[in-house]
Amino acid sequence: AGSSPMFRDSFESIMGIDPTLFVQVPLCIEVEKYKSRENQTDGIAKALVLSNYLKEGAEVEAMREACASRGIELDAIGWRFGNVTENIPEILPDYDLVFAVGRSALEAMACGCAVIPLHGGLIDEPVGLENFVDFAEYNFSVRPEMRLPVGRATIERLLGNISPLKDREEMRLRVAESHDTSNAVQALEEVYNDLQSSPVERALNEETYFASYLERVGGRILQADAEFRRLREGWERTKEKYEALKRRKKD
């Protein structure tokens, strides 16, 4: 089971799992934890970058400039910004727009925030009613066919395409309806019951399922171990040369 069809091919190539056995379980959050924003308007006054991968640099600076050009205040939260927090459900209602993907994007929409997917130096169109299902297929991440480089001009254009308030409210209801943890539990129960009623026969040999995956992983571990030994030996030689140089200086 996976939260997106994107995983179907990787499950087959990495773990040898028959793609016909793939079952999609929707990406979910505990919706009840997230409260709707108060005093909502169509305008965007405050925006938030919510990412553990992005850090201060050219991309964030371009985002700040683009937001400032439209009178939008931009904040950033995440591990590489040095301000990780567990209070996301309390923080999100303070913002009109959130740059995020995956679970973070769902959390933002559950509060009625507008969302623009941003990840890995790439950005996508704002999530809206017309593309909501498409984004759900990609875990509300940057879609492969829509990847745009992060730049001021691009972001300024995207800021002009934000969904109106009524659409954001509709998306909030869609998240509550289709992406609550109860949906994932139900989907997994259906998978379990299906397997109980009609078990799938699997040939557990070296060429199928997890055996082939473990074989690949084992090879990578051995390669990493060999590389570590090589680096350690190089460090030991460097240390010996350094100590010898120190001794010569003393003499």
Secondary structure, DSSP 8 states (H G I E B T S, - for coil): -BSSTHHHHHHHHHH---GGG--B----B-GGG----SS--SS--EEEEE-SS--SSHHHHHHHHHHHHTT-EEEEESGGGT---S-HHHHGGG-SEEE--HHHHHHHHHTT-EEE-EETTEE-----TTTHHHHHHTTTS--GGG-EE--HHHHHHHHTT---HHHHHHHHHHHHHHSBHHHHHHHHHHHHHHHHHS------STTSHHHHHHHHHHHHHHHHHHHHHHHHHHHHHHHHHHHHHHHHHH-
